[in-house]
Amino acid sequence: MMCFSNDDHGIGYFEQKREDVAALVPQECRTILDVGCGYGALGRTLMARQPCEVDGIELNPDAEIHLKHQYRRVWIGNVEEPTLVEEGCRYDGLLLPDVLEHLVDPWSTFRRLCCLLKSGGVVVASIPNVQNLALLYNLVVRGEWKYKSSGLLDHGHLRFFTRRSIVELFSANGLRIEIWRCNRDRYQGARRLLVWPLLQVMPDLGVCQYLVRARKP
């Protein structure tokens, strides 16, 4: 949700509720920073579910009118800009729903955002898995690496992650991963029978997206 105007994605792209991400946000979170918040559907879900205040960061300027009467504070701009968020802001929860892969330098940006977390606060992120069987098949067998309007090779993806590199990123910032969940590809018919043995040996090949919750000590 970070990098595009409505010319690149339809309105629905900015209105995704992301209930899979919301499900990982602890009920005790009272102050939340929603990075790449789009039009605020995720934040509204959380505010309806629990007493909390949500701030947002969004690159798309069209989002501001949708957010200003619902989110506590909104910063319209690039999250990679070090001075975008006001000094002194601290949060119980940091949300990064499909954000890190859109950044030029996700490592430095992630480190800076983690500094906004209170002790005991959580990061909830969804991150595409580049170690995906369909993607690797197209690359290795077909010689294809075609960017698309959405998915694993969304044309806004600048960086790519695997389970191991996600663990390394979170560990390097002193975070303890406490929940892993996966959104998996759904194979049908003969294709399902063909890939089943391989997925038994390397189950991460069937993952298209990881959902992670990690906690700051």
N, C-alpha and C positions, 0 to 999 in steps of 0.2 A: 504493500500500500504506500510505499514511500516515494516512488520515482516517476509517477505518470500523471498526466492530465487526462481529462475526459476524452481527448482526442485519441488516446492510446487504449483506454479501457472504458467500457460502458459504466453507467451509474451503479449497476449492481456490484461491480468490483469494489466500490468504496462503501457498500452497505452490508458487507458480509458480517454476520453475527458472530461467527467463530465460536460456536458453543463448545467445540472441543478444547479451545484455549480457555474459555471461561470456566470449564469444569475443573481445571487445575489451579485456579486462583483460590487460596484459602479464604474461608469465611471471615477470618479475623483481620484481613487487610482493610485498612481504613483510608489510606492514602495511596493512590495508584497512578503511575505514569504509563500511559498507553502510547507507545511509539509506532508511528505509521497507522494512526487511528482512523484514517478514512473519514467517513461521515459520522462515526461514533456509535455504531451499532453494538460493538463489544462493550464499550463503556456503559451504555444504557442498560445492557443486560446485567452488568455487575451492580449498577446503582439500584436497579429494581429488585435485585436479589439480596443485597446486604447493605448496611449503612456504610457508605464510603464516599470519598471525594476523588474525582478522576481528573487528571491533567492530561493533555494530549499534545503530541508532536505530529505534524502532517505537512508534507511538501506541497500537496495540491492546494492552491489558494481557494479553489471553489468550495473546499470543505469548511471554511471558517464560518459561513452563515449557518451551517448545520450544527456546529459545535458550540458557538459562543453562549447560548442560553442553557446548555446542558452540562458541559464540562466546566470545571472550576477555572482553569486557565488553559489557554491554547497557544502554542507557538507554531506559526506557519513558517516553515523553512526547512533547511537540510539539517538532519540530526548530526551530521558529521561536523557541523560548525561548532567549535568548542564553546562559544559564548552564547549559544542560542537559549539555553535554559538558564533562568535566573540563579544567581548564587544563593546558597542556603536552602534550596529545595531538597527535601528528604522524603523518601517513600517507603511504605511497607511492601509494595509490589511494583515490579517493572515488567511490562508486557512487550514482547518483541515477536508479534505474529507475522512470520514471513518477511522479515526486515533485513537480517544480517546479510543475506545473499545479494541484496541490492546495493551494498555499500562498497565504496572504493577501499576503505580501510576499516573493515568490521572489527579488527582486533583492538585498535586504539579506541574506537568509538565505544565498543563494549566495555572496555576497561574504564572509560570515563563515566559511562552510565552506571556501572556497578558502584561507583563512588557515591551515587545519589541514594543508594539503598541504606536503610537503617540496619543496625545489627539485628539479625533474625529475619530480615526481609527476604523476599523470594523473587527470583527471575522466572518468568514463564515464557517460553519461546517455542515457536514452530519453525523448523528448518528443513528444507528439502534434502533428500539423500542422493548424492551423485553416484553412489555405489549401487545403482538400481539396475536390475537385469534388463529391462526394456531399453533403457538408455545405453547400457554397455553393448547390448546386442546391435543396436543401430550403429554404434560407433565402430565396434570391432568387426562385425560381419558385413555391414552395409557401407561402412565408411562415412556415415552421416552424423553430423552434429548441427542440427537445424533448430534455430531459435524460433519460438512460436509466441503467440499472444498471451499464453498462460502455461502453467505446468512446470515440470522440472527444468525445461529450457526456455522459460519466460525470457523474452528479449531484454528484460531489465536486469537479469541475473549477471552479476559481475564476479562473484566468488562462489565456490562450491565446497560442500562439507560432506563428510562421512561421520559415522558414529564415533570413530576414534578422534577425529579432529574436533568434534563437538566436545567430547570429554576433555581434550587438551585445552580448549578455549575456556571452558568453565573452571577447570582445575587451576589454570594459570591465574585466575582472578579470585582464588580462594573460595570458590563456591562448591558446595556439596550437593551433588545430584541426588534427589530423593524420589523422583518419579520419572520413568521412561514410558512413553506410549508411542505407538506406531500407526500411521495410516498406510495401509498396504494396497498394492495393486490387486485387482480382482480378475483372475484368469477364468476363462470359460471353455468348456468342451475339451477338445483334443489338446489345446494349448495348455490347459491346466494339468493334464496328465503328463505332458512333456516336461514342464518346469518343476513338477512336484518333487522328484528326487533331488534336484539341485538345491531347492529351497530347504530341504531337510538338512542338508549339509551346511548351507550358507543362508540362513533365514533373512539376513539383512538385505539380500538381493531383491527381496519382494517388497521392501519398504520404499515408499515414495516420499514420505515425510515423517520426521521425528517430532514428537511433542515432549518437551522437557520442563521439569520444574526443579530448580536448584535453590539452595538456601545459603545466605551469608551468615557466617558465625556471629 
